[in-house]
Amino acid sequence: MTEHTGREAVAAVWRIESARIVGALARYTGDFAMAEDLAQEALAEALVTWPRAGVPQHPAGWLLTVGRRRAIDAFRRRAALDERYATLAGDLGEGGVLTGGEPADPVRAAAEVLWDPDQIDDDVLALIFVSCHPVLSREARLALTLRVVGGLTSDEIARACLVPTATVQARITRAKKTLAAARVPFEVPSAAERGARLGSVLGVIYLIFTEGSSASSGTDLIRVDLAGEAQRLARVLSRLMPTEPEVYGLLALLELTAARFPARTGPDGEPVLLEQQNRRRWDRSAIRRGRAALARAGQVGRGLGAYGLQAAIAECHAVAPSVAATDWDRVVLLYEALGRLAPSPVVELNRAVAVSMAGGPAAALPLVDDLVAGGALDGSHLLPSVRGELLTRLGRVAEARKELAAAIALCGNERERSVLTGKLDALG
């Protein structure tokens, strides 16, 4: 096996199994921060060993056993006669790991002890809730979730968040220290606490997807890998929490939104507006998955939540043969319901766009002007962009030029700026 092939194998196993490995080690040691460090050490050892010795027959078990051996070493360093170390060492046995780091029998040495099929789901669920604990800042939750649940490296997270790698590493380190200082236990929260904290978990996953589907800066309109990671996390969560309607609502929203990705950019990566998209390029499999998840959200809940309502809006677009044939009246009603359930300036702006499609730009402009007066979206390019579009449709060209110029100045994504510039140029 070549070094490149070996590293690819390590990366593939890690991306699939990292959450289970970290979760199992956290349950084993009772220390979340230590478990993440142990898993990273096992990963580093695999990157050295596998290209040379080959991929073991049970790679996840190999990583677990190496992590477990490192845990024993750490406990030994803390206290040679520590009772906990004696128990751990007795469980492993002297022959569990070869001198070179290769577990003698990874299934027997690790999987039987740590890889309990009945415990895996709880481990991953606990991992998600700990990573998204409200004691952490939003940036810390994002970085920690991508690291311990998504299995991304610090470099990958840095590229996703458009910050230096050192910043990501510092956020992860601070997050683990904060969790330790707050004495957050590694466990699945009680049903009542789980419900209270689920919003934080869903919010982090949605934030990851939003940045992937509409990059806030950079040269790419869509970061497919980042959006895909959010979809994967939502699917995992739906399997772990099959009775939570908003989990299905979020999954439906992500699937239905991602279904349009293939048609949202042209051959050179340039944005393609909704009315110009070739709908035959939309991912029909993703649409079916999204509609099934939305139907499930309705079945397990007593009405759609905020994510479910957004998914219902996305479904209106997904099933329409064209922009003109979209049921805009229903979209307006759904946005009104969303505004009552989860009011925000962005929801109101989107409602204004839907009103303009259902009743014309004159009906929508007062809604946008109210948002301008409120000042809640100051600094965002979205508001002047929408206002410029409405003014263009009303024939108020001079005012439209002013709004589009303001939107261009505020927009951080190069691709979006090019679209706005094109609209401005078209006004002469």
C-alpha positions as CSV (number, residue, x, y, z in Angstrom):
1,M,0.0,0.0,0.0
2,T,1.3,3.5,-0.9
3,E,1.5,6.2,1.6
4,H,-1.2,8.2,-0.3
5,T,-3.6,5.2,-0.3
6,G,-3.0,4.6,3.3
7,R,-3.8,8.2,4.2
8,E,-7.0,8.0,2.1
9,A,-8.1,4.9,4.0
10,V,-7.5,6.6,7.3
11,A,-9.5,9.7,6.2
12,A,-12.4,7.5,4.9
13,V,-12.6,5.5,8.1
14,W,-12.3,8.6,10.3
15,R,-15.0,10.5,8.5
16,I,-17.4,7.6,8.9
17,E,-16.6,6.4,12.4
18,S,-15.1,9.4,14.2
19,A,-18.2,10.3,16.2
20,R,-18.7,6.7,17.4
21,I,-15.0,6.5,18.3
22,V,-15.0,9.7,20.3
23,G,-18.3,8.9,21.9
24,A,-17.1,5.4,23.0
25,L,-13.9,6.8,24.4
26,A,-15.8,9.5,26.3
27,R,-18.1,6.9,27.8
28,Y,-15.0,4.8,28.7
29,T,-13.0,7.6,30.3
30,G,-15.8,9.8,31.6
31,D,-13.9,12.8,30.2
32,F,-15.2,14.4,26.9
33,A,-12.1,16.6,26.4
34,M,-9.7,13.7,27.0
35,A,-11.7,11.4,24.7
36,E,-11.4,13.9,21.8
37,D,-7.6,14.2,22.4
38,L,-7.3,10.4,22.6
39,A,-9.1,9.9,19.3
40,Q,-6.9,12.5,17.6
41,E,-3.8,10.6,19.0
42,A,-5.2,7.3,17.6
43,L,-5.8,9.0,14.3
44,A,-2.2,10.3,14.2
45,E,-0.9,6.8,14.9
46,A,-3.0,5.4,12.1
47,L,-1.6,7.9,9.7
48,V,1.9,6.6,10.5
49,T,1.1,2.9,10.8
50,W,-1.5,2.1,8.1
51,P,0.4,3.2,5.1
52,R,3.3,1.0,6.2
53,A,1.6,-2.0,7.6
54,G,-1.7,-1.9,5.7
55,V,-5.3,-1.2,6.8
56,P,-6.3,-3.5,9.7
57,Q,-9.2,-5.9,9.2
58,H,-11.2,-4.0,11.8
59,P,-10.1,-0.3,11.4
60,A,-12.6,1.2,13.9
61,G,-11.6,-1.4,16.5
62,W,-7.9,-0.6,15.8
63,L,-8.5,3.1,16.5
64,L,-10.5,2.3,19.6
65,T,-7.9,0.1,21.1
66,V,-5.1,2.6,20.4
67,G,-7.2,5.3,22.0
68,R,-7.9,3.1,25.0
69,R,-4.2,2.2,25.4
70,R,-3.4,5.9,25.4
71,A,-6.0,6.4,28.1
72,I,-4.3,3.8,30.3
73,D,-1.0,5.5,29.7
74,A,-2.5,8.8,30.8
75,F,-4.0,7.3,33.9
76,R,-0.6,5.7,34.6
77,R,1.1,9.0,34.4
78,R,-1.4,10.6,36.8
79,A,-0.9,8.0,39.5
80,A,0.9,4.7,39.2
81,L,-1.3,3.0,41.8
82,D,-4.5,4.7,40.8
83,E,-7.5,2.4,41.3
84,R,-9.1,3.5,38.0
85,Y,-6.0,2.7,36.1
86,A,-5.8,-0.8,37.7
87,T,-9.4,-1.5,36.6
88,L,-8.8,-0.2,33.0
89,A,-5.5,-2.1,32.7
90,G,-7.1,-5.3,34.0
91,D,-9.9,-5.0,31.4
92,L,-7.4,-4.6,28.5
93,G,-4.9,-7.2,29.6
94,E,-1.2,-7.2,28.8
95,G,-1.6,-8.8,25.3
96,G,-4.2,-6.4,24.0
97,V,-1.9,-4.2,21.9
98,L,1.2,-5.1,20.1
99,T,4.4,-3.2,20.6
100,G,4.1,-1.5,17.3
101,G,0.7,-0.1,18.1
102,E,-1.4,-2.7,16.1
103,P,-4.1,-4.2,18.3
104,A,-3.7,-8.0,18.4
105,D,-7.4,-8.5,17.9
106,P,-9.3,-5.2,17.6
107,V,-12.7,-6.8,17.9
108,R,-11.9,-8.7,21.0
109,A,-9.7,-6.0,22.6
110,A,-11.9,-3.0,21.9
111,A,-15.2,-3.6,20.2
112,E,-16.5,-6.0,22.8
113,V,-15.8,-3.5,25.6
114,L,-16.5,-0.2,23.8
115,W,-18.3,-0.9,20.6
116,D,-21.6,-2.0,22.2
117,P,-24.3,-1.7,19.5
118,D,-26.9,-0.9,22.0
119,Q,-24.8,2.0,23.4
120,I,-23.6,3.6,20.1
121,D,-26.6,5.7,19.4
122,D,-26.6,7.1,22.9
123,D,-22.9,7.9,22.6
124,V,-23.4,9.8,19.4
125,L,-26.4,11.6,20.7
126,A,-24.6,12.6,23.8
127,L,-21.7,13.8,21.7
128,I,-24.0,16.0,19.6
129,F,-25.6,17.6,22.7
130,V,-22.3,18.1,24.5
131,S,-20.7,19.7,21.4
132,C,-23.7,22.1,21.1
133,H,-24.1,22.8,24.8
134,P,-25.5,26.3,25.4
135,V,-22.6,27.1,27.7
136,L,-20.5,27.5,24.6
137,S,-20.5,30.4,22.1
138,R,-22.0,29.9,18.7
139,E,-18.5,29.9,17.1
140,A,-17.3,27.3,19.6
141,R,-20.3,25.0,19.1
142,L,-19.8,25.2,15.3
143,A,-16.1,24.3,15.5
144,L,-16.5,21.6,18.1
145,T,-19.4,20.0,16.3
146,L,-17.5,19.9,13.0
147,R,-14.5,18.4,14.8
148,V,-16.0,15.7,17.1
149,V,-19.2,14.9,15.3
150,G,-18.3,15.7,11.7
151,G,-14.7,14.4,11.9
152,L,-13.2,17.4,10.1
153,T,-9.6,18.4,10.7
154,S,-8.7,21.9,12.0
155,D,-7.6,22.9,8.5
156,E,-10.9,21.8,7.0
157,I,-12.9,23.6,9.6
158,A,-10.8,26.7,9.1
159,R,-11.5,26.6,5.3
160,A,-15.2,26.1,6.0
161,C,-15.4,29.0,8.5
162,L,-12.9,31.2,6.6
163,V,-10.7,31.8,9.6
164,P,-7.1,30.8,10.3
165,T,-6.4,27.3,11.5
166,A,-4.9,28.7,14.7
167,T,-8.2,30.4,15.4
168,V,-10.1,27.1,15.0
169,Q,-7.7,25.3,17.2
170,A,-8.0,28.0,19.9
171,R,-11.8,27.8,19.7
172,I,-11.8,24.0,20.2
173,T,-9.3,24.2,23.0
174,R,-11.4,26.9,24.8
175,A,-14.6,25.0,24.2
176,K,-13.2,21.9,25.8
177,K,-11.9,23.9,28.8
178,T,-15.3,25.6,29.1
179,L,-17.1,22.2,29.2
180,A,-14.7,20.9,31.8
181,A,-15.0,24.1,33.9
182,A,-18.8,23.8,33.7
183,R,-18.6,20.1,34.6
184,V,-20.8,19.2,31.7
185,P,-21.3,15.4,31.9
186,F,-21.0,13.2,28.9
187,E,-24.5,11.8,28.8
188,V,-27.7,12.1,26.9
189,P,-29.7,14.8,28.6
190,S,-33.0,14.0,30.2
191,A,-36.1,14.2,28.0
192,A,-37.0,17.7,29.4
193,E,-33.5,19.0,29.1
194,R,-33.1,17.4,25.6
195,G,-36.1,19.3,24.4
196,A,-34.8,22.6,25.8
197,R,-31.4,22.1,24.1
198,L,-32.5,20.6,20.8
199,G,-32.9,24.1,19.4
200,S,-29.3,24.8,19.9
201,V,-28.3,21.5,18.2
202,L,-30.6,22.2,15.2
203,G,-29.4,25.8,15.0
204,V,-25.7,24.7,14.7
205,I,-26.5,22.2,11.9
206,Y,-28.6,24.8,10.1
207,L,-25.8,27.4,10.5
208,I,-23.3,24.9,8.9
209,F,-25.7,24.3,6.0
210,T,-26.5,28.0,5.5
211,E,-22.9,28.9,5.1
212,G,-22.5,26.0,2.7
213,S,-25.5,26.8,0.6
214,S,-24.9,30.5,0.3
215,A,-21.2,31.3,1.2
216,S,-21.0,34.6,3.0
217,S,-17.6,35.4,1.3
218,G,-15.0,33.9,-1.0
219,T,-15.1,33.0,-4.6
220,D,-17.6,30.1,-4.5
221,L,-21.4,30.6,-4.3
222,I,-21.9,27.1,-2.8
223,R,-19.6,25.0,-0.6
224,V,-21.1,21.7,-1.4
225,D,-18.9,19.8,1.1
226,L,-19.9,22.0,4.0
227,A,-23.6,21.8,3.1
228,G,-23.3,18.0,2.7
229,E,-21.8,17.7,6.2
230,A,-24.8,19.5,7.6
231,Q,-27.1,17.1,5.7
232,R,-25.2,14.1,7.1
233,L,-25.5,15.4,10.7
234,A,-29.2,16.0,10.2
235,R,-29.7,12.4,8.9
236,V,-27.8,11.1,11.9
237,L,-29.9,13.1,14.3
238,S,-33.1,11.9,12.6
239,R,-32.1,8.3,13.3
240,L,-31.2,9.1,16.9
241,M,-34.3,11.1,17.6
242,P,-37.1,9.6,15.5
243,T,-39.9,11.2,17.4
244,E,-38.9,14.8,17.2
245,P,-40.8,16.6,14.4
246,E,-38.4,19.5,14.0
247,V,-35.5,17.2,13.4
248,Y,-37.4,15.9,10.4
249,G,-38.4,19.5,9.5
250,L,-34.7,20.5,9.4
251,L,-33.7,17.4,7.4
252,A,-36.5,18.1,4.9
253,L,-35.4,21.7,4.5
254,L,-31.8,20.8,3.9
255,E,-32.7,18.1,1.4
256,L,-35.1,20.3,-0.6
257,T,-32.7,23.2,-0.6
258,A,-29.7,21.1,-1.7
259,A,-31.8,19.5,-4.5
260,R,-31.4,22.8,-6.4
261,F,-27.6,23.0,-6.1
262,P,-26.9,21.4,-9.5
263,A,-28.8,24.1,-11.3
264,R,-27.7,27.1,-9.1
265,T,-24.4,27.6,-10.8
266,G,-23.2,27.6,-14.4
267,P,-20.2,25.9,-16.0
268,D,-17.8,28.5,-14.6
269,G,-19.4,28.7,-11.2
270,E,-21.4,31.8,-12.0
271,P,-24.8,32.0,-10.2
272,V,-28.0,31.1,-12.0
273,L,-31.1,32.8,-10.7
274,L,-34.2,30.8,-9.8
275,E,-36.2,31.9,-12.9
276,Q,-33.3,30.9,-15.2
277,Q,-32.5,27.5,-13.7
278,N,-33.0,24.3,-15.7
279,R,-35.3,22.5,-13.3
280,R,-34.5,19.2,-15.0
281,R,-31.1,19.5,-13.3
282,W,-32.6,19.5,-9.8
283,D,-31.9,16.4,-7.8
284,R,-35.2,14.5,-7.8
285,S,-33.9,11.9,-5.3
286,A,-33.2,14.7,-2.8
287,I,-36.6,16.1,-3.5
288,R,-38.2,12.8,-2.7
289,R,-36.2,12.4,0.5
290,G,-37.1,15.9,1.5
291,R,-40.8,15.5,0.9
292,A,-40.7,12.2,2.8
293,A,-39.0,13.9,5.8
294,L,-41.5,16.7,5.7
295,A,-44.4,14.2,5.7
296,R,-42.8,12.5,8.6
297,A,-42.5,15.8,10.5
298,G,-46.2,16.2,10.1
299,Q,-46.9,12.7,11.3
300,V,-44.9,12.8,14.5
301,G,-45.8,16.4,15.5
302,R,-48.9,18.4,16.0
303,G,-48.2,21.0,13.3
304,L,-45.0,22.1,11.7
305,G,-42.4,24.0,13.5
306,A,-40.1,26.7,12.2
307,Y,-37.9,24.4,10.2
308,G,-40.9,22.4,9.0
309,L,-42.6,25.6,7.7
310,Q,-39.4,26.6,5.8
311,A,-39.3,23.1,4.3
312,A,-42.9,23.5,3.2
313,I,-41.9,26.7,1.4
314,A,-39.0,24.8,-0.2
315,E,-41.4,22.1,-1.3
316,C,-43.6,24.7,-3.1
317,H,-40.6,25.5,-5.2
318,A,-39.6,21.9,-5.7
319,V,-42.9,20.8,-7.1
320,A,-43.6,23.8,-9.3
321,P,-42.7,23.5,-13.0
322,S,-41.6,27.1,-13.2
323,V,-41.4,30.4,-11.2
324,A,-44.7,31.6,-12.8
325,A,-46.5,28.4,-11.9
326,T,-45.3,28.4,-8.2
327,D,-48.1,28.7,-5.7
328,W,-47.0,32.1,-4.4
329,D,-50.2,32.6,-2.4
330,R,-49.4,29.5,-0.4
331,V,-45.8,30.6,0.0
332,V,-47.0,34.0,1.4
333,L,-49.3,32.2,3.9
334,L,-46.4,29.9,5.0
335,Y,-44.2,32.9,5.6
336,E,-46.9,34.6,7.6
337,A,-47.1,31.5,9.8
338,L,-43.3,31.4,10.1
339,G,-43.2,35.0,11.0
340,R,-45.7,34.4,13.9
341,L,-43.8,31.3,15.1
342,A,-40.2,32.6,14.6
343,P,-40.3,36.3,13.8
344,S,-37.1,37.8,12.3
345,P,-36.3,40.5,9.8
346,V,-35.0,37.9,7.3
347,V,-38.4,36.1,7.4
348,E,-40.2,39.4,6.8
349,L,-37.8,40.2,3.8
350,N,-38.5,36.8,2.3
351,R,-42.3,37.3,2.8
352,A,-42.0,40.6,1.0
353,V,-40.4,38.8,-2.0
354,A,-43.2,36.3,-2.0
355,V,-45.8,39.1,-1.8
356,S,-44.1,40.8,-4.8
357,M,-44.5,37.5,-6.8
358,A,-48.1,37.0,-5.7
359,G,-49.4,40.6,-5.8
360,G,-46.7,42.7,-7.6
361,P,-43.8,44.9,-6.5
362,A,-46.1,47.8,-5.4
363,A,-47.7,45.5,-2.7
364,A,-44.3,44.4,-1.4
365,L,-42.4,47.7,-1.3
366,P,-44.1,49.1,1.9
367,L,-43.0,45.9,3.7
368,V,-39.4,46.4,2.6
369,D,-39.5,50.1,3.6
370,D,-40.7,49.1,7.0
371,L,-37.6,46.9,7.4
372,V,-35.4,49.8,6.2
373,A,-37.0,52.0,8.9
374,G,-36.5,49.4,11.5
375,G,-32.8,49.1,10.8
376,A,-32.5,45.5,11.8
377,L,-30.8,44.5,8.6
378,D,-28.4,47.4,8.4
379,G,-25.1,46.1,7.1
380,S,-26.7,43.3,5.1
381,H,-26.7,43.3,1.3
382,L,-30.0,41.4,1.2
383,L,-32.2,44.4,2.0
384,P,-30.9,46.9,-0.6
385,S,-30.7,44.0,-3.1
386,V,-34.4,43.2,-2.8
387,R,-35.4,46.9,-2.7
388,G,-33.4,47.5,-5.8
389,E,-35.2,44.7,-7.6
390,L,-38.6,46.0,-6.6
391,L,-37.8,49.5,-7.7
392,T,-36.5,48.2,-11.0
393,R,-39.8,46.4,-11.6
394,L,-41.6,49.6,-10.7
395,G,-39.5,51.6,-13.3
396,R,-37.9,53.8,-10.6
397,V,-34.5,53.4,-12.2
398,A,-32.5,56.1,-10.3
399,E,-33.6,54.8,-6.9
400,A,-32.9,51.2,-8.0
401,R,-29.4,52.1,-9.1
402,K,-28.7,53.6,-5.7
403,E,-30.0,50.4,-3.9
404,L,-28.1,48.0,-6.1
405,A,-24.8,50.0,-5.6
406,A,-25.3,49.8,-1.8
407,A,-25.9,46.1,-2.1
408,I,-22.7,45.6,-4.1
409,A,-20.7,47.5,-1.5
410,L,-22.1,45.3,1.3
411,C,-21.9,41.9,-0.4
412,G,-18.9,39.7,0.7
413,N,-19.3,37.0,-1.9
414,E,-17.7,37.6,-5.3
415,R,-20.2,35.5,-7.2
416,E,-23.2,37.3,-5.7
417,R,-21.5,40.7,-6.3
418,S,-21.2,39.8,-10.0
419,V,-24.9,39.1,-10.2
420,L,-25.7,42.5,-8.6
421,T,-23.2,44.3,-10.8
422,G,-24.9,42.7,-13.8
423,K,-28.3,44.0,-12.7
424,L,-26.8,47.5,-12.1
425,D,-25.2,47.5,-15.5
426,A,-28.5,46.5,-17.1
427,L,-30.1,49.7,-15.8
428,G,-27.7,51.7,-18.0
